[in-house]
């Protein structure tokens, strides 16, 4: 029978089936890290995700003889298109079996929707904003993923290239060995930066106080620091409120470093969390009845890996050593907590300034992922 592709309604029941397909496809794969089902469903719902204030989207499922065999979401981020003067649609949340008929039918549906909405190019995989997963894995298929990244089978890139998609940008990811002590060079740089610019580190033991003091400022800093990065979608006020409520509650505060100036203005922030990868695998994407136990153990228990979720420095302080100040603060915590490795997560391959911060550490590039582009 021919592959049938149908639009998916943006309701909880339909989207739950959509999300579960993307988890079930990787059943038994030791490198795949599932998302939490409720969280991914909420991301796709217009009445839950504030990104729909400036985005529109349509999800599709492919079926073979009534059996689901693929999924894709087409997204138009009007805020990004307006600031760049482009007519780009994004594709994301894409998964399919190893059958060219399936991938072709899925992308034909997504591209058709994009054309109907006046778009002239398709890029991805990307989400609604940078707070969603982006980048198709093209190298490192034998490496355990992280909660912040996409895992996909090795056949995915070949399918996209066969459909006329070409590389737009690559991101690289490093596994960094946590040293036994803070490198002396980092300590010297941190001390110079601290004295030269009148900066200091603030540590928190209370999430509410962190939220009250710097919750909004933290996300405003992300907007400033990431503004020129590939495809960046500035966070709106409603998004900032949404993500404050969503993420501050799961932070392990000793793994957060806040840098302020003499007037207590936020200058830099480093947010890391113990790896959730194995905990999410054990939960199989479900928080209840026992998934939350695995998450709690990952946060509070012993863990070999820490994920560097984001590092943001105010533009006027970039390339002035503030990163050394952040890691001079965080590394003693990593050592104390027994973390052996740190995951860098995504860095644009041509972002030399970001990658220079790892020069004093033992590291290896162990994953690479790609955004593709196609003219419609």
Order of alpha helices (4+ residues) and beta strands (2+ residues): beta-alpha-alpha-beta-beta-alpha-beta-alpha-beta-beta-alpha-beta-alpha-beta-alpha-alpha-beta-beta-alpha-alpha-beta-alpha-beta-beta-alpha-beta
